[in-house]
């Protein structure tokens, strides 16, 4: 049985097209030049799953009324910094935000002026039917229950990036396009769930917007000062949280302790400085706050699988 093009286009995409004085063609809205550049595309795979690709720049933010706010609550998988422009260096590591409906649902959807994201929304009961959930981890169980506000961030591994690149670049005939995209979307979600299942949290705490914003400010502070190891008590004072709450919520969201998260990004930055900027091992070590180059070499090898000098020549 064939499908009706109108039924595969998200209502909110047509609403945005109307606001911008244009139309959706083949599930894609091209931004008119007077409003900006780029495109939005959207696909309703079935009653339980849909996907949006946002890759545009607008002259100003736009607010769209969400006519589908009364639909079944969906889980959101939001892929950030994952659409690569040719010739443009990637400054921010790609990641995925995974949220329950109570943390992201609203009656109006702000369309920000500059974005390059892929959003996949899926009903939790439909998702739980796609895999054996009889022995699920506490993290997966809480996600699928979808009863409390939760957010998890997962870094994008090369295997995930490859799927996204295939999704965006593979030429597929209209006959198979929706089928192809749905399979790729499900593959992305499957791989993410496999990573989430590895997390060892036994108890999860409901989040609110204020706590999430605070934890992300702590994250930004860590990444802005990779040459200075974090001091938990200082971070907690700045965050207005107890050290216990700060450590607990940070690990719940990012799946790693504050110091381990900091160290992983520190080594990613070291890799960029060694390979892309071709700095010497000693320059990189000292720039990132190491006073002992043997210690730097040992930490780098633990994270990257080879010593800094070997990596710079690979």
C-alpha positions as a LaTeX table, in Angstrom:
\begin{tabular}{lrrr}
\hline
Residue & $x$ (\AA) & $y$ (\AA) & $z$ (\AA) \\
\hline
Unk1 & 0.00 & 0.00 & 0.00 \\
Unk2 & 1.36 & 3.41 & $-0.92$ \\
Unk3 & 1.46 & 6.41 & 1.37 \\
Unk4 & 0.05 & 9.90 & 1.08 \\
Unk5 & 2.76 & 12.59 & 0.92 \\
Unk6 & 0.68 & 14.89 & 3.13 \\
Unk7 & 0.49 & 12.21 & 5.84 \\
Unk8 & 4.28 & 11.89 & 5.98 \\
Unk9 & 4.86 & 15.64 & 6.48 \\
Unk10 & 4.83 & 16.84 & 10.12 \\
Unk11 & 2.13 & 19.43 & 10.75 \\
Unk12 & 4.62 & 21.76 & 12.43 \\
Unk13 & 6.76 & 21.80 & 9.27 \\
Unk14 & 3.79 & 22.97 & 7.19 \\
Unk15 & 3.01 & 25.55 & 9.88 \\
Unk16 & 6.56 & 26.94 & 9.65 \\
Unk17 & 6.34 & 27.01 & 5.86 \\
Unk18 & 3.13 & 29.04 & 6.11 \\
Unk19 & 4.79 & 31.56 & 8.46 \\
Unk20 & 7.70 & 31.95 & 6.03 \\
Unk21 & 5.42 & 32.29 & 3.00 \\
Unk22 & 6.62 & 29.13 & 1.28 \\
Unk23 & 5.64 & 25.48 & 0.91 \\
Unk24 & 6.90 & 22.04 & 1.86 \\
Unk25 & 7.99 & 20.02 & $-1.18$ \\
Unk26 & 8.96 & 16.36 & $-0.86$ \\
Unk27 & 9.12 & 16.69 & 2.93 \\
Unk28 & 11.54 & 19.62 & 2.68 \\
Unk29 & 11.18 & 23.32 & 3.40 \\
Unk30 & 13.84 & 25.54 & 1.82 \\
Unk31 & 14.27 & 28.78 & 3.76 \\
Unk32 & 13.37 & 31.80 & 1.56 \\
Unk33 & 16.32 & 34.15 & 1.01 \\
Unk34 & 14.58 & 37.05 & 2.73 \\
Unk35 & 14.42 & 35.03 & 5.96 \\
Unk36 & 17.80 & 33.32 & 5.84 \\
Unk37 & 19.28 & 30.20 & 4.23 \\
Unk38 & 19.29 & 26.42 & 4.53 \\
Unk39 & 16.46 & 23.95 & 4.92 \\
Unk40 & 14.26 & 21.93 & 7.27 \\
Unk41 & 12.95 & 18.49 & 6.43 \\
Unk42 & 10.53 & 16.30 & 8.33 \\
Unk43 & 9.23 & 12.76 & 8.04 \\
Unk44 & 6.35 & 11.06 & 9.84 \\
Unk45 & 7.26 & 7.37 & 9.66 \\
Unk46 & 4.13 & 6.19 & 11.47 \\
Unk47 & 1.93 & 7.20 & 14.40 \\
Unk48 & 4.76 & 6.42 & 16.80 \\
Unk49 & 7.86 & 7.91 & 15.19 \\
Unk50 & 9.00 & 10.97 & 13.26 \\
Unk51 & 12.23 & 12.75 & 12.36 \\
Unk52 & 13.34 & 16.30 & 11.58 \\
Unk53 & 16.55 & 17.53 & 9.97 \\
Unk54 & 17.32 & 21.20 & 10.68 \\
Unk55 & 20.18 & 22.82 & 8.82 \\
Unk56 & 19.58 & 26.53 & 8.42 \\
Unk57 & 20.35 & 30.07 & 9.46 \\
Unk58 & 17.56 & 32.57 & 10.01 \\
Unk59 & 17.83 & 36.32 & 10.46 \\
Unk60 & 15.88 & 36.01 & 13.73 \\
Unk61 & 14.16 & 33.41 & 15.91 \\
Unk62 & 10.66 & 32.28 & 14.97 \\
Unk63 & 8.01 & 30.82 & 17.29 \\
Unk64 & 5.65 & 28.18 & 15.91 \\
Unk65 & 2.53 & 26.99 & 17.72 \\
Unk66 & 2.74 & 23.28 & 18.35 \\
Unk67 & $-0.53$ & 21.88 & 17.02 \\
Unk68 & 0.56 & 18.35 & 17.94 \\
Unk69 & 0.98 & 19.09 & 21.65 \\
Unk70 & $-1.86$ & 16.73 & 22.57 \\
Unk71 & $-0.35$ & 13.77 & 20.73 \\
Unk72 & 1.10 & 10.80 & 22.61 \\
Unk73 & 4.15 & 11.76 & 24.71 \\
Unk74 & 7.35 & 11.12 & 22.81 \\
Unk75 & 10.96 & 10.58 & 23.77 \\
Unk76 & 13.34 & 12.97 & 22.00 \\
Unk77 & 16.75 & 12.07 & 20.56 \\
Unk78 & 18.41 & 15.35 & 19.57 \\
Unk79 & 21.65 & 15.07 & 17.57 \\
Unk80 & 23.76 & 18.22 & 17.85 \\
Unk81 & 26.77 & 19.44 & 15.81 \\
Unk82 & 26.48 & 16.32 & 13.69 \\
Unk83 & 25.80 & 17.82 & 10.24 \\
Unk84 & 29.18 & 18.58 & 8.71 \\
Unk85 & 29.68 & 21.28 & 6.11 \\
Unk86 & 32.43 & 20.52 & 3.65 \\
Unk87 & 35.45 & 22.73 & 4.21 \\
Unk88 & 34.27 & 23.82 & 7.67 \\
Unk89 & 36.26 & 22.50 & 10.62 \\
Unk90 & 34.29 & 20.90 & 13.44 \\
Unk91 & 34.96 & 22.92 & 16.60 \\
Unk92 & 32.36 & 21.28 & 18.86 \\
Unk93 & 32.18 & 17.56 & 19.50 \\
Unk94 & 28.90 & 16.05 & 18.23 \\
Unk95 & 26.56 & 14.73 & 20.90 \\
Unk96 & 23.03 & 13.45 & 21.43 \\
Unk97 & 20.53 & 14.69 & 24.00 \\
Unk98 & 17.96 & 12.11 & 25.05 \\
Unk99 & 15.01 & 13.52 & 26.98 \\
Unk100 & 11.67 & 12.36 & 28.28 \\
Unk101 & 8.58 & 14.19 & 27.10 \\
Unk102 & 8.05 & 16.08 & 30.37 \\
Unk103 & 11.36 & 17.89 & 29.92 \\
Unk104 & 10.93 & 19.08 & 26.32 \\
Unk105 & 7.19 & 19.28 & 25.50 \\
Unk106 & 5.73 & 22.75 & 25.14 \\
Unk107 & 2.80 & 24.46 & 23.43 \\
Unk108 & 5.12 & 26.54 & 21.28 \\
Unk109 & 8.33 & 25.54 & 19.57 \\
Unk110 & 11.08 & 28.15 & 19.17 \\
Unk111 & 12.86 & 27.85 & 15.83 \\
Unk112 & 16.29 & 29.21 & 16.65 \\
Unk113 & 18.13 & 31.42 & 14.21 \\
Unk114 & 21.02 & 29.03 & 13.63 \\
Unk115 & 20.92 & 25.27 & 13.97 \\
Unk116 & 22.25 & 22.04 & 12.53 \\
Unk117 & 20.49 & 19.21 & 14.31 \\
Unk118 & 18.57 & 16.01 & 13.73 \\
Unk119 & 15.61 & 15.29 & 16.01 \\
Unk120 & 14.07 & 11.83 & 16.24 \\
Unk121 & 10.89 & 11.48 & 18.30 \\
Unk122 & 9.53 & 8.07 & 19.24 \\
Unk123 & 6.77 & 6.82 & 21.52 \\
Unk124 & 8.24 & 4.89 & 24.47 \\
Unk125 & 5.76 & 2.01 & 24.23 \\
Unk126 & 6.59 & 1.59 & 20.55 \\
Unk127 & 10.31 & 1.75 & 21.32 \\
Unk128 & 10.08 & $-0.89$ & 24.04 \\
Unk129 & 8.49 & $-3.25$ & 21.52 \\
Unk130 & 11.52 & $-3.05$ & 19.22 \\
Unk131 & 13.88 & $-4.89$ & 21.57 \\
Unk132 & 13.82 & $-7.31$ & 24.49 \\
Unk133 & 13.17 & $-5.07$ & 27.46 \\
Unk134 & 12.66 & $-7.87$ & 30.00 \\
Unk135 & 16.07 & $-7.33$ & 31.61 \\
Unk136 & 16.62 & $-3.64$ & 31.02 \\
Unk137 & 18.97 & $-1.46$ & 33.03 \\
Unk138 & 17.61 & 1.16 & 35.47 \\
Unk139 & 18.52 & 3.89 & 32.95 \\
Unk140 & 16.58 & 2.28 & 30.11 \\
Unk141 & 13.70 & 1.40 & 32.41 \\
Unk142 & 13.33 & 4.99 & 33.58 \\
Unk143 & 13.60 & 6.29 & 30.02 \\
Unk144 & 10.90 & 3.95 & 28.70 \\
Unk145 & 8.58 & 4.65 & 31.62 \\
Unk146 & 8.65 & 8.32 & 30.52 \\
Unk147 & 7.07 & 9.43 & 33.80 \\
Unk148 & 9.69 & 11.80 & 35.19 \\
Unk149 & 11.78 & 14.58 & 33.61 \\
Unk150 & 15.12 & 13.08 & 32.60 \\
Unk151 & 17.94 & 14.07 & 30.28 \\
Unk152 & 20.99 & 12.11 & 29.16 \\
Unk153 & 23.79 & 13.32 & 26.93 \\
Unk154 & 25.82 & 10.82 & 24.92 \\
Unk155 & 28.88 & 11.60 & 22.83 \\
Unk156 & 28.65 & 10.60 & 19.17 \\
Unk157 & 31.00 & 7.75 & 18.33 \\
Unk158 & 32.33 & 7.29 & 14.77 \\
Unk159 & 29.84 & 4.44 & 14.23 \\
Unk160 & 26.96 & 6.84 & 14.89 \\
Unk161 & 28.46 & 9.58 & 12.73 \\
Unk162 & 28.77 & 7.11 & 9.86 \\
Unk163 & 25.05 & 6.29 & 10.03 \\
Unk164 & 24.14 & 9.99 & 10.03 \\
Unk165 & 26.41 & 10.67 & 7.06 \\
Unk166 & 24.81 & 7.78 & 5.16 \\
Unk167 & 21.34 & 9.05 & 6.03 \\
Unk168 & 22.07 & 12.54 & 4.71 \\
Unk169 & 24.19 & 11.70 & 1.66 \\
Unk170 & 22.79 & 8.46 & 0.19 \\
Unk171 & 20.67 & 9.01 & $-2.91$ \\
Unk172 & 17.50 & 6.95 & $-2.47$ \\
Unk173 & 14.58 & 6.71 & $-4.88$ \\
Unk174 & 11.28 & 8.10 & $-3.60$ \\
Unk175 & 9.89 & 4.56 & $-3.50$ \\
Unk176 & 12.26 & 3.60 & $-0.70$ \\
Unk177 & 13.12 & 6.96 & 0.89 \\
Unk178 & 10.81 & 6.78 & 3.91 \\
Unk179 & 11.69 & 3.13 & 4.49 \\
Unk180 & 15.43 & 3.88 & 4.27 \\
Unk181 & 15.28 & 6.85 & 6.63 \\
Unk182 & 13.19 & 4.99 & 9.21 \\
Unk183 & 15.64 & 2.08 & 9.29 \\
Unk184 & 18.57 & 4.48 & 9.72 \\
Unk185 & 16.73 & 6.35 & 12.48 \\
Unk186 & 16.01 & 3.08 & 14.28 \\
Unk187 & 19.65 & 2.04 & 13.91 \\
Unk188 & 20.79 & 5.30 & 15.51 \\
Unk189 & 18.41 & 4.83 & 18.43 \\
Unk190 & 19.43 & 1.19 & 18.86 \\
Unk191 & 23.12 & 2.07 & 19.09 \\
Unk192 & 22.37 & 4.87 & 21.56 \\
Unk193 & 20.34 & 2.55 & 23.78 \\
Unk194 & 23.21 & 0.05 & 23.71 \\
Unk195 & 25.49 & 2.79 & 25.05 \\
Unk196 & 22.98 & 3.99 & 27.65 \\
Unk197 & 22.56 & 0.45 & 28.96 \\
Unk198 & 26.25 & 0.49 & 29.96 \\
Unk199 & 25.63 & 3.26 & 32.47 \\
Unk200 & 25.69 & 2.05 & 36.05 \\
Unk201 & 23.28 & 4.45 & 37.77 \\
Unk202 & 20.95 & 2.48 & 40.01 \\
Unk203 & 18.79 & 5.44 & 41.03 \\
Unk204 & 17.79 & 8.33 & 38.80 \\
Unk205 & 16.62 & 11.73 & 40.01 \\
Unk206 & 13.95 & 13.85 & 38.36 \\
Unk207 & 15.41 & 16.98 & 36.78 \\
Unk208 & 14.11 & 20.50 & 36.37 \\
Unk209 & 15.11 & 23.23 & 33.99 \\
Unk210 & 17.12 & 25.11 & 36.60 \\
Unk211 & 19.22 & 22.09 & 37.55 \\
Unk212 & 19.87 & 21.21 & 33.90 \\
Unk213 & 20.97 & 24.77 & 33.12 \\
Unk214 & 23.28 & 24.73 & 36.16 \\
Unk215 & 24.91 & 21.43 & 35.22 \\
Unk216 & 25.52 & 22.70 & 31.67 \\
Unk217 & 27.15 & 25.84 & 33.04 \\
Unk218 & 29.47 & 23.59 & 35.04 \\
Unk219 & 30.23 & 21.65 & 31.86 \\
Unk220 & 31.05 & 24.88 & 30.00 \\
Unk221 & 33.32 & 25.97 & 32.85 \\
Unk222 & 35.20 & 22.66 & 32.67 \\
Unk223 & 35.71 & 22.85 & 28.92 \\
Unk224 & 36.73 & 26.52 & 29.01 \\
Unk225 & 39.60 & 25.76 & 31.39 \\
Unk226 & 41.13 & 22.48 & 30.24 \\
Unk227 & 44.48 & 23.54 & 31.69 \\
Unk228 & 43.04 & 23.61 & 35.22 \\
Unk229 & 41.79 & 20.40 & 36.88 \\
Unk230 & 38.36 & 20.90 & 38.47 \\
Unk231 & 37.93 & 21.37 & 42.20 \\
Unk232 & 34.54 & 19.94 & 43.16 \\
Unk233 & 33.91 & 22.20 & 46.15 \\
Unk234 & 34.61 & 25.33 & 44.09 \\
Unk235 & 32.34 & 24.14 & 41.28 \\
Unk236 & 29.60 & 23.36 & 43.81 \\
Unk237 & 29.79 & 26.84 & 45.37 \\
Unk238 & 29.56 & 28.49 & 41.96 \\
Unk239 & 26.66 & 26.21 & 41.02 \\
Unk240 & 24.78 & 26.82 & 44.26 \\
Unk241 & 24.56 & 23.06 & 44.87 \\
Unk242 & 25.99 & 20.71 & 47.42 \\
Unk243 & 29.00 & 18.75 & 46.13 \\
Unk244 & 26.97 & 15.54 & 46.46 \\
Unk245 & 24.10 & 16.81 & 44.31 \\
Unk246 & 26.47 & 18.30 & 41.74 \\
Unk247 & 28.41 & 15.04 & 41.31 \\
Unk248 & 25.20 & 12.98 & 41.24 \\
Unk249 & 23.40 & 15.03 & 38.59 \\
Unk250 & 26.50 & 15.54 & 36.44 \\
Unk251 & 27.13 & 11.79 & 36.27 \\
Unk252 & 23.45 & 11.09 & 35.63 \\
Unk253 & 23.34 & 13.43 & 32.64 \\
Unk254 & 26.75 & 12.75 & 31.10 \\
Unk255 & 27.37 & 9.19 & 32.25 \\
Unk256 & 30.76 & 10.06 & 33.70 \\
Unk257 & 32.23 & 11.67 & 36.78 \\
Unk258 & 33.23 & 15.34 & 36.58 \\
Unk259 & 36.95 & 14.61 & 36.52 \\
Unk260 & 36.69 & 11.72 & 34.03 \\
Unk261 & 34.56 & 13.87 & 31.72 \\
Unk262 & 37.07 & 16.72 & 32.00 \\
Unk263 & 40.01 & 14.41 & 31.36 \\
Unk264 & 38.39 & 12.87 & 28.27 \\
Unk265 & 37.84 & 16.30 & 26.69 \\
Unk266 & 41.31 & 17.36 & 27.73 \\
Unk267 & 42.76 & 14.45 & 25.74 \\
Unk268 & 40.52 & 15.20 & 22.76 \\
Unk269 & 41.90 & 18.73 & 22.75 \\
Unk270 & 45.42 & 17.33 & 23.03 \\
Unk271 & 44.76 & 15.17 & 19.98 \\
Unk272 & 43.59 & 18.21 & 17.98 \\
Unk273 & 46.64 & 20.25 & 19.00 \\
Unk274 & 49.00 & 17.42 & 18.08 \\
Unk275 & 47.43 & 16.46 & 14.75 \\
Unk276 & 45.71 & 19.56 & 13.37 \\
Unk277 & 47.93 & 22.31 & 14.81 \\
Unk278 & 51.05 & 20.15 & 14.79 \\
Unk279 & 52.31 & 21.37 & 18.14 \\
Unk280 & 55.08 & 19.46 & 19.90 \\
Unk281 & 54.26 & 17.00 & 22.67 \\
Unk282 & 55.82 & 19.27 & 25.29 \\
Unk283 & 53.91 & 22.34 & 24.04 \\
Unk284 & 50.62 & 20.45 & 24.16 \\
Unk285 & 51.29 & 19.01 & 27.60 \\
Unk286 & 52.22 & 22.34 & 29.13 \\
Unk287 & 49.34 & 24.16 & 27.41 \\
Unk288 & 46.89 & 21.70 & 28.98 \\
Unk289 & 48.31 & 22.14 & 32.46 \\
Unk290 & 50.58 & 19.11 & 32.79 \\
Unk291 & 53.84 & 19.76 & 34.63 \\
Unk292 & 55.04 & 16.19 & 34.14 \\
Unk293 & 55.26 & 15.16 & 30.47 \\
Unk294 & 55.57 & 11.47 & 31.36 \\
Unk295 & 52.23 & 11.75 & 33.15 \\
Unk296 & 50.73 & 13.52 & 30.13 \\
Unk297 & 52.01 & 10.79 & 27.82 \\
Unk298 & 50.57 & 8.07 & 30.05 \\
Unk299 & 47.12 & 9.72 & 30.32 \\
Unk300 & 47.01 & 10.37 & 26.57 \\
Unk301 & 47.81 & 6.74 & 25.82 \\
Unk302 & 45.06 & 5.57 & 28.18 \\
Unk303 & 42.48 & 7.63 & 26.27 \\
Unk304 & 43.75 & 7.52 & 22.69 \\
Unk305 & 45.42 & 4.11 & 22.55 \\
Unk306 & 48.89 & 5.39 & 21.63 \\
Unk307 & 51.51 & 7.78 & 22.92 \\
Unk308 & 51.31 & 11.46 & 21.88 \\
Unk309 & 54.37 & 11.38 & 19.61 \\
Unk310 & 53.11 & 8.25 & 17.87 \\
Unk311 & 49.66 & 9.82 & 17.46 \\
Unk312 & 51.05 & 13.00 & 15.92 \\
Unk313 & 52.84 & 10.93 & 13.27 \\
Unk314 & 49.94 & 8.58 & 12.50 \\
\hline
\end{tabular}
